[in-house]
Amino acid sequence: MKNFVVKTIANAGALAVAVWLLDKITLTGDSTGKKIGTLIIVALLFGVVNFLVKPLVKLLSLPLLILTLGLFTLVVNALMLLLTSWLADKLDVSFHVEGFWTAVLGGLIISVVSWALHVVLPDGD
């Protein structure tokens, strides 16, 4: 359970950095508390999408992953971020990613920040 909470907090922090750095990834809210709550909801959505959908997409795109020496992972990450944005829109959560290239850059930022946070944060079960 502790590992799940740590990963969710790391995802929320990575999403916050992406929202802060990129103008076309938007997160709206009346107060800081609502923005933090929205970030946690989006981090949970992003975690569910990465847990359920990403392995299937990576399996189906395995030839492209091999052909591009893994660089196609950037496209897969962008698609997962766009799917999270679409789900957030359907669930009336105020998170939006505008465009594929913004999603590619956002996915890259989220991957790097999430990796750095997982190195720093404790990883216990």
N, C-alpha and C positions, 0 to 999 in steps of 0.2 A: 504494500500500500504506500509506503514511504517513497519507493522508487517511482510510482505513478505520479505522486504529488510533485516530486522533484522534476520529472520530465514535463509535466504540465506547466510548472513555473518557468522552466527553461524555454519552452515553446512560447509562452506568453511574453517573456523578455525578448526573445528573438523577433516575434511579431511586432513588439513595440519599437524595436530598433528599425525594422523595415518601414513601419508607418512614419517614424520620425525622419528617416533619410529620403524616402520617396514620396513626392507630392501626389502621385497617382494611386497610391494605396491609402485609402481614407478610413478613418475610424472616428465616428462622431458620438458625442455625448454631452449632456448638460454640465456635468461636474467630473472631477477627477475620479471619484468613486465609481461613477457609471462607466467611465472609460476603462477603468481597471476591471470591472465586472465583465464588460464586453470583451476585453482582451482575454480573460480567462475562458469565457464561453467559446470564443474563436479558437483559442489554443486547444480546447477539448475537441471541437469540431475537426481541427487540423490533425490532431492525434488520431481520431477515429478514421478519418480519410486515409491517413498514412498507414494505419494498421490494417484496414479492410481492403482498400482499393489499390494502393501502391504496389504490393507484392504481385498482384494479378497483372497490372500494367507492365511491371518490370519483366515478368515472365513472358508476356506476349511480345514485348519489344526486345527480347534477348538478342536476336540477330543484330539489331541496330546498336545495342549496347556494345556488343563485341566488335562490330565494324568500326564504331567511333571511339573505341578504347575507353568507354565509359562516359564520354562527354554527353551522350544522349540523356544521361541522368539529369542534366540541367533542364531539359525539356520535360521530363517526367515530373520533376519538382515543380516546374511552372504549371503544369496541368493540375497537380494536386492543389496548388494555391488557388488556381482559378476555380476548381471544383469547390473548395472551401468557401470562396467568395460567393459562388452561386448558391450553395447551401445556406450561407448566412443570410442572403437576400430572401430565400424562401422561408426561413425561420424568423424573418424580420429583425435580424441583428445588424447593427449599423457598421458593417465592414464591407469594403468594396475594393477590388483590384481592377484597374482600368487598363485592359490591353494585355496581349501576350508578352510583349517585350518587357513591360513593367513586371509581369509575373516571373519572367526569367531572372531579371535582376533581383526581385524580391526573394525568389527562391534561393538564389545564391547567397544573399545577405542572411536569410534565415538559417541556411545550412551552416554558414561560418559562425554566426553568433551562437547558434544552438550547440555546435561542437565545442566552442570555447566555454560556454556555460556548463556543459556536461563535464568538462575537464575540472572546472573550479568547484562545482557543487558536489556534495557527497552522493555516492551511489550505493545505497544500502537497501536491502530488502526488508 
